[in-house]
Amino acid sequence: MTIQILGPGCPNCQNLEKNAREAASRLGIEADFQKVTDSDQIVEMGVMRTPGLAIDGEVQKFGKVLSTDEITEVLQAHQR
């Protein structure tokens, strides 16, 4: 599984990545984490407000820092 953090690397992006890593760890998911900082690529993915969270190239949520629990739910739904 590839988890992408979409954004310029701001504190919100860093917090989203921290929460995503914690959520993946809780679920025992081995994931490849990638940071997507190129604004053109972020817009091409349909994200108009950062930070964004994508799993395997598919945007799940954007525009806010998701909590660890929220990301856990997203990851569980993606695994089904």
HELIX and SHEET records of a PDB file:
HELIX    1   1 PRO A   11  LEU A   27  1                                  17    
HELIX    2   2 SER A   39  GLU A   44  1                                   6    
HELIX    3   3 THR A   68  GLN A   79  1                                  12    
SHEET    1   A 4 ASP A  32  VAL A  36  0                                        
SHEET    2   A 4 THR A   2  LEU A   6  1                                        
SHEET    3   A 4 GLY A  52  ILE A  55 -1                                        
SHEET    4   A 4 GLU A  58  PHE A  62 -1                                        
END                                                                             
